[in-house]
Amino acid sequence: MGFRTRQIHAGVTPDPITGSILTPIYQSTTYVQPSVDEYLSKGFTYSRSGNPTVKALETKIADLEGGVDCACFGTGMSAVLATMLAFLEAGAHAIVSDVAYGGTYRLSTKILSRFGIDYTFADTADPDAVAAAVRDNTKLIFTETPANPTMKCSDIAAISEIATKAGAVHVVDNTFLSPAGQRPFALGADIVLHSTTKYINGHSDVVGGAVLARSEALVEELTWWANCLGLTGSPFDSYQTLRGLRTLSVRYRQHEENAAAVADFLERQQMVRKVYYPGLRSHNGHGLAKRQQQSFGAMISFEIAADVEEIGVFLGNLRLFTLAESLGGVESLVAHPASMTHAAMSREDQAAAGIKPSLLRLSVGIEHVDDLLADLEAGFEALRLHRKSSDVRSVA
């Protein structure tokens, strides 16, 4: 069956007792067992270890990504934590994309490094740089592509080959594209990770995470850690995410269509130094994105030719692009990565990763595209007027 059909029907069957077409919210904490001999015969014992509503979501996401199975978590960060703990121990080494979500950077450098895990932040857009970073004790390679927030693209197939030769697990954070836009398993990835808060849910009303694996052994390792750490997803959040996931492809198509128009608009603005969007031919990863992605996505970053005060003027005159963290919801958002999503990074590390004070990140929603373009134009016009006013005051 096609993707759109599976996103609606996978993992969800009519309730055998009531005929309910949707999976109910099974709020129960524990499950009665027929007998000691038939312990676990119905598949569930305690909701931290497994829950019917959560399982329906796990089955659906695994079907859409092409993984053997899936483990759902309470947040995207708990999914990252469990994945790293599952494959890294004291004395182990991991390679992480030099441009990645600030929370991943913080977890690696501030928390797990305390327990004897060593990290190298490599330019995963350059497979040779990844290969050069491999050590005898490298156990995990963590790739985020497109990268947050510079949209740098990494060759999943090439890095998967490097990981296989090194005996390491290759994890791909697919949050920015979702299974509607990229299928890392088809390119050799061992594990695929999502913040389901973003496109998978798509309505900015629930947080969650998911980790999928290409083999039963990897799945068992991940689910053991999820249960052991108590990081598994909740029934209500899973129900909400199941609802959002049913419209993923429809939403995603509009997201991308709007983003293409916004990227083209930004590239024509005199007050914009550079636009980062894989769908543009000017993007360094455009060719790779065409080969390995099913979509260019709806995340855009751009460098605005403005100082801190002027950036405030620009942002203050936007009405539809709301200043907020997160992404992937139906509404459009704008963020200032240096002071928001990547504030945990030092200024030196931000500079090395290309996260400049002038960089803004857009999560393009599904509003009418003309309204989005008019909103951005209002911001630029306010900035032009501000500069004229400043020039007049300077002359006076």
C-alpha positions in Angstrom: 0.0 0.0 0.0 1.0 3.6 -0.6 2.5 5.9 2.1 -0.7 7.9 2.4 -2.8 4.7 3.0 -0.3 3.3 5.5 -0.1 6.6 7.5 -3.9 6.2 8.1 -4.3 2.4 8.6 -1.0 1.0 9.8 -1.0 0.0 13.5 -4.7 0.8 13.9 -7.5 -1.8 13.8 -11.1 -1.5 14.9 -11.6 -2.3 18.5 -13.0 -5.9 18.6 -15.4 -5.2 21.5 -16.9 -1.8 20.6 -16.0 -1.5 16.9 -14.3 1.9 17.6 -12.4 2.8 14.4 -9.6 4.5 16.4 -7.3 3.0 19.0 -8.6 4.0 22.4 -6.6 5.7 25.1 -5.6 2.8 27.3 -5.0 4.7 30.5 -4.5 1.6 32.6 -1.2 1.3 34.5 -1.3 -2.5 34.9 -2.8 -5.5 33.1 -4.4 -8.6 34.5 -2.6 -11.9 33.6 -4.7 -15.1 33.0 -2.2 -17.1 35.1 1.5 -17.4 35.9 1.9 -19.9 33.1 0.2 -17.4 30.7 2.1 -14.4 31.9 2.5 -11.8 29.1 0.2 -13.8 26.8 -1.8 -10.7 26.0 1.4 -8.7 25.4 1.2 -6.2 28.3 2.0 -6.2 32.0 2.8 -2.6 33.1 2.4 0.6 31.1 6.0 1.7 31.4 7.0 -1.5 29.7 4.3 -1.4 27.0 0.8 0.1 26.4 -1.7 -0.7 23.6 -2.1 3.0 22.6 1.7 3.5 22.5 2.2 0.3 20.6 -0.2 1.4 17.9 1.9 4.5 17.4 5.1 2.5 17.4 3.7 0.1 14.8 2.6 3.0 12.6 5.9 4.9 12.7 7.9 1.7 12.1 5.7 0.9 9.1 6.2 4.4 7.6 10.0 4.5 8.2 10.6 0.9 7.2 12.1 -0.2 10.5 11.7 -3.5 12.2 10.1 -1.9 15.2 10.0 1.3 17.2 10.2 2.6 20.7 8.3 5.7 21.7 9.6 8.1 24.3 8.2 11.0 26.4 10.4 13.6 24.5 12.8 13.7 21.7 15.7 14.3 24.0 14.8 11.2 26.1 15.0 9.3 22.8 18.5 10.7 22.1 19.6 9.9 25.7 18.4 6.3 25.5 20.0 5.7 22.1 23.4 7.0 23.3 23.2 5.0 26.5 22.3 1.9 24.7 25.4 1.9 22.6 28.0 3.9 24.5 29.7 3.1 27.8 32.7 4.5 29.7 35.7 4.5 27.4 33.6 4.6 24.2 33.9 7.2 21.5 31.1 8.7 19.4 31.1 10.9 16.3 28.4 13.5 16.1 27.5 16.0 13.4 29.2 19.3 14.1 26.0 21.0 13.3 23.1 19.4 15.3 20.3 20.3 17.6 21.6 22.3 20.6 20.1 19.7 23.0 22.1 16.9 21.5 25.3 19.0 21.8 24.5 19.8 25.5 23.7 16.1 26.3 27.0 15.0 24.8 29.3 17.6 26.2 27.7 18.5 29.6 26.2 15.2 30.7 27.4 12.0 29.1 31.0 13.2 28.8 31.1 13.1 32.6 30.8 9.3 32.5 33.9 8.7 30.4 32.2 8.9 26.9 34.3 10.8 24.4 32.8 12.8 21.5 34.2 14.1 18.3 32.0 16.7 16.5 32.9 16.1 12.8 31.7 17.7 9.6 29.4 14.9 8.5 28.8 16.6 5.2 32.3 15.5 4.4 32.5 11.6 4.6 36.3 11.8 4.6 36.2 13.9 7.8 34.0 11.3 9.4 36.3 8.5 8.3 39.3 10.4 9.7 37.5 10.8 13.1 37.0 7.1 13.5 39.0 5.4 16.3 39.3 1.8 17.5 36.7 2.6 20.2 34.2 4.4 18.0 30.8 2.8 18.8 28.3 5.2 17.4 28.1 7.8 14.6 25.2 10.3 15.1 24.2 12.2 11.9 21.6 14.9 11.7 20.7 15.7 8.1 19.6 18.3 7.1 21.4 19.9 10.0 19.8 22.2 12.5 20.0 25.1 11.8 22.3 25.5 8.8 20.6 22.8 6.7 23.9 21.1 5.9 23.3 17.8 4.2 25.2 14.6 5.0 25.5 11.5 2.8 23.7 8.8 4.7 24.8 6.0 2.5 28.5 7.0 2.6 28.5 7.4 6.4 26.6 4.1 6.9 29.5 2.4 5.0 32.0 4.0 7.3 30.1 3.0 10.4 29.8 -0.6 9.1 33.6 -0.9 8.5 34.2 0.6 12.0 31.8 -1.7 13.7 29.8 1.3 14.9 26.0 2.0 14.9 24.9 4.7 12.5 22.1 6.8 14.0 20.2 9.3 11.8 18.1 12.1 13.3 15.3 12.4 10.7 13.2 15.0 12.6 13.6 17.8 10.0 12.2 15.7 7.1 10.0 12.9 8.7 9.4 9.6 6.9 7.5 11.7 4.3 10.7 13.4 3.2 13.5 10.9 3.8 14.0 7.2 4.5 17.4 6.6 6.1 17.0 2.9 6.4 16.9 2.6 2.6 20.3 4.3 2.6 21.9 2.0 5.2 21.3 3.6 8.5 21.0 1.3 11.5 18.8 3.5 13.7 16.4 6.4 12.9 15.4 8.9 15.5 12.6 11.5 15.6 11.3 14.2 17.8 7.7 13.3 17.2 6.8 16.7 18.6 7.6 18.1 15.2 6.2 17.0 11.8 5.0 13.6 12.9 2.5 15.1 15.3 2.4 18.5 13.5 0.1 20.5 15.7 2.3 21.9 18.4 0.3 20.3 21.2 2.3 17.3 22.4 6.0 16.4 22.9 7.4 13.0 22.2 10.2 11.0 20.6 10.7 7.8 18.7 13.6 5.5 17.9 13.5 2.9 15.2 15.9 0.1 14.3 16.7 -2.0 11.3 17.2 -5.3 13.3 15.5 -7.1 16.1 18.7 -7.1 18.2 18.9 -3.3 18.0 15.2 -2.9 18.8 15.5 -5.1 21.9 18.4 -3.0 23.1 16.5 0.3 22.7 13.3 -1.0 24.3 15.2 -2.4 27.3 16.7 1.1 27.9 13.4 2.8 27.4 11.8 0.6 30.0 14.8 0.6 32.4 15.1 4.4 32.4 11.3 5.0 32.5 11.3 7.2 29.5 8.5 5.6 27.5 5.7 7.6 25.9 2.3 8.1 27.6 -1.0 6.8 26.2 -2.6 10.3 25.8 0.4 11.8 24.1 0.5 8.7 21.8 -3.2 9.1 21.0 -2.6 12.8 20.1 0.4 11.9 17.9 -1.6 9.1 16.2 -4.2 11.7 15.3 -1.6 14.1 13.9 0.3 11.4 12.0 -2.8 10.5 9.9 -2.5 13.8 7.9 1.3 13.9 7.7 1.6 13.6 3.9 -1.1 16.2 3.2 0.4 18.7 5.6 3.9 18.0 4.5 3.1 18.7 0.8 1.8 22.1 1.7 4.7 22.8 4.0 7.2 22.1 1.3 5.3 24.1 -1.4 5.2 27.1 0.9 8.9 26.7 1.8 10.0 26.7 -1.8 8.2 30.0 -2.4 9.6 31.5 0.8 13.2 30.5 0.0 12.9 32.0 -3.5 11.6 35.2 -2.0 14.4 35.4 0.6 17.0 34.8 -2.0 15.9 37.9 -3.9 16.0 40.2 -0.8 18.9 42.8 -0.6 18.8 42.5 3.2 19.5 38.8 3.1 23.2 37.7 2.8 22.5 34.0 2.3 19.7 31.5 2.3 20.1 27.9 3.5 17.5 25.6 1.9 18.4 22.3 0.2 15.8 23.0 -2.5 17.8 26.0 -3.8 20.4 25.3 -6.5 22.7 27.6 -4.6 22.7 25.3 -1.6 25.9 23.2 -1.3 23.9 20.1 -0.6 21.3 20.5 -3.3 22.5 17.6 -5.5 22.8 15.3 -2.5 19.3 16.3 -1.2 17.9 15.5 -4.7 19.4 12.0 -4.5 18.7 10.9 -1.0 15.5 12.9 0.0 12.0 12.6 -1.2 11.4 16.2 -0.3 13.5 19.3 0.3 11.5 20.0 3.5 10.1 23.1 5.0 12.9 24.4 7.2 14.9 27.4 6.0 17.6 29.5 7.6 19.0 32.8 6.4 21.5 35.3 7.3 20.0 38.8 7.6 22.2 41.8 7.0 21.3 43.4 10.3 22.8 44.0 13.7 21.1 42.9 17.0 18.9 45.9 17.3 17.8 45.7 13.7 17.0 42.0 14.0 14.7 42.9 16.8 12.9 45.4 14.6 12.5 42.8 11.9 11.2 40.1 14.3 9.0 42.6 16.0 7.1 43.4 12.9 6.3 39.8 11.9 2.7 38.6 12.7 2.5 35.1 11.2 6.1 34.0 11.7 5.9 33.8 15.5 9.1 34.0 17.5 9.3 30.6 19.2 11.3 27.4 19.5 10.2 24.1 18.0 9.2 23.4 14.4 7.0 21.2 12.2 3.7 22.5 13.3 1.0 23.8 11.0 1.8 27.4 12.0 4.9 29.3 10.9 7.7 30.0 13.4 10.9 32.0 13.4 13.8 31.4 15.8 17.2 33.0 16.5 19.3 29.9 17.0 22.3 31.6 18.6 20.2 32.8 21.6 17.4 30.1 21.5 17.8 26.6 20.2 21.6 26.5 20.3 22.3 28.7 23.3 24.0 25.8 25.1 26.9 26.0 22.7 29.7 28.4 23.4 30.2 31.3 21.0 33.3 29.7 19.7 31.5 26.4 18.9 28.6 28.3 17.4 31.0 30.1 15.1 32.7 26.9 14.1 29.3 25.4 13.3 28.2 28.4 11.2 25.6 29.6 13.7 26.1 33.3 13.4 24.3 36.0 15.4 22.7 37.1 12.2 21.2 33.7 11.4 17.4 33.2 11.6 15.6 29.9 11.2 12.1 29.5 9.8 9.7 26.7 10.2 7.3 27.3 7.3 3.7 26.4 8.1 0.7 25.6 5.9 -0.9 29.1 5.9 -1.6 30.7 2.5 1.7 31.4 1.0 0.8 35.0 -0.1 0.2 35.8 3.5 3.5 34.4 4.6 5.4 36.4 1.9 3.5 39.5 2.9 4.5 39.0 6.5 8.2 38.7 5.7 7.9 41.8 3.4 6.4 43.7 6.4 9.4 42.8 8.5 11.9 43.9 5.8 9.9 47.1 5.2 10.0 47.9 8.9 13.7 47.4 8.8 14.1 49.8 5.9 12.1 52.4 7.6 14.1 52.0 10.8 17.3 52.5 8.9 16.0 55.7 7.2 14.9 57.0 10.6 18.3 56.2 12.0 20.0 58.0 9.1 17.9 61.1 9.6 18.7 61.2 13.3 22.4 60.7 12.6 22.5 63.6 10.1 20.6 65.8 12.6 
